[in-house]
Amino acid sequence: MATRTDRTAAFPRTADAERDESLAANRGGFSFLFVHGLTWIVAAALTFVLPLKEAALVYLFQGLVAFPASLVLERLLGFRTLSTRENSLVSLFVLIAVAQGLALPASIVAFNLDPRYVPVVFAATNGGHFLPYAWLHRTRAYMLLAVVAALGPYVLVLVAGPAATFHLAGFLVGGALLITAAYVLAVSSHRAALMASAANGTSPTPKE
């Protein structure tokens, strides 16, 4: 009997099919958006109780907690983790995720110059890396998230100044992440139901 890999090699799937598969597998990146949204908000809240430099470090290294927690949440929710053998786009997902790490020196420079600007620089590098997901996950929500996360704190600096932005940026970025998480979960769950019904030859129950 031919394996899935054999069939895929003989009949390559389209990029659209692989995008749909990845969207359904992890619900559009819901776990990562949700957990990172929470850590941004926690980081913002801690700016009111921690000294400036310590609070800036929380902003800077929140991913050390958020990333593994996101993977744990994915498992708890029963989402699938695709491999490159199943879906050729997995490598692209990994490269985009790693790319933001290459911008970390910019945040470290900001920390040494003026810690108040750390959330602005860190949000810009994080926000920019969301843009390709608009295509990969087939939703413009990621495009809007990228703009809000990257430019929102910068606008706050211009309007309210660096001190206020240091406290508020995390709430802005975290809120945008949580709203996007809720939206992509709803959209991807509906699309996953459509894909399952198409595979079974049945029609899904219309949404109320």
ABEGO torsion letter per residue (X at the ends): XBBAAAAAAABBBBAAAAAAAAAAAAGGGAAAAAAAAAAAAAAAAAAAABBAAAAAAAAAAAAAAAAAAAAAAAAAAGBBBBBAAABAAAAAAAAAAAAAAAAAAAAAAAAAABAAAAAAAAAAAAAAAAAAAAAAAGBAAAAAAAAAAAAAAAAAAAAAEAAAAAAAAAAAAAAAAAAAAAAAAAAAAAAAAAAAAAAAGBBBBBBX
